[in-house]
């Protein structure tokens, strides 16, 4: 839960992939450090949810598309972003105080 917070950025579930390790490549002593080089791309949650809660004194400036499974916006909290739209289970939804669950996408369009 964000309390009296001013946050800017992407908060999201994501898909991770190794940058320098090809699928099926055998990890050896020589290339073992390559597995720590990971790229994360925001995407819908698959098995672990992302829960965000903003109290009345918090602001989240969304800078890129973010995927959540639960979002609670207290009265007075602010979520902003350039051309920001929210979709809940694929349906465009007004960003307003309340609790939203399911497949939530905050899109900077």
N, C-alpha and C positions, 0 to 999 in steps of 0.2 A: 504494500500500500504506500502510495506517495502521500506524504503529509507536508504541507507548506513547502512544496517543491516546485521548481521551475526546470523542466526537463525539455531538451531538444534532441531529436534524433529518431531513429527507427527502433521500435520495440517489437520483436516479431519471432514467431516460430521460423525455422529455416531448414534448408537442405544443405548438408555439408558434403564436400568432396575434397579429396586430396588433390593438390595442384600438380605435383610432380610424380605421382605414382599412378601408373596406368592400371585399369582393371585387369586382374589376373596376375599382375607382376608379383614376383616373390620378393619378400622383404629380407634383406641380408644385412650383415654387419656393415657393409659398405654404404648401403642406401637407407639405413634405418632412420636417420634423422629427417628424411624427406616426408615421413608420415605425419610430422608435426606441422607441415605447411598446408593449411586447410583454408578453403574458400567457403564462405557461408552466404547463401542467397536466400532472402526472405521468401517464405512459401507457407502454404496452409499447414496447420498442425496435423501430424499423422498420428502419433501416439501420446505425446506429452503436450499438455495445454500450456498456453501463455495467458496469465491472469493479470490484469492491470486494474488498479483501483486508485482513483484520484479524490482526495478530500476537497473540501470547499475552498481551500487556499492554494490549490495546485493548478499548474498550467503545463500542458504537454504540447510542444510545437512539433508536429509530425513533419519530418523532412524527406521521407520516402515511404513507399507502400509498406504497411505493417499488417501482420496477420495475428489475430488473437483468438482465444476461445471464450474469454469472459472479460467484460469491460464494465466497470462501475464508475459512473460520473456523478459526483455529489453536486447538489445545488451550489452554484458559485464557482465550480471548477471550470476550466477552459481547455478545450482541445482545438488547436488551430493548425493551419498549414496552407500552403499555396494551392488553391483550387481543391481543397480537401473534401472528399466524399466518404461516407461510411456505408458499407453493405453488410447486412446481417443475413446469413444463409442465402446470399445472392440477391437480396432485395435492398435497394437503396433506402436508407433509413436516416432520418434527421438526427444530427448529433445534439442530444439533449440530455439533461439529467436523467439517470435511471441505471438499471442493470441490464446488460445485454449478454446473451450466451449463444453459443453455437459457433458457426464459421464466420468470424468477423474480419472484414477487410477495411482498413483505412487507406484510401487511395489518394495519392497526390497526383492529380491529373492535369 
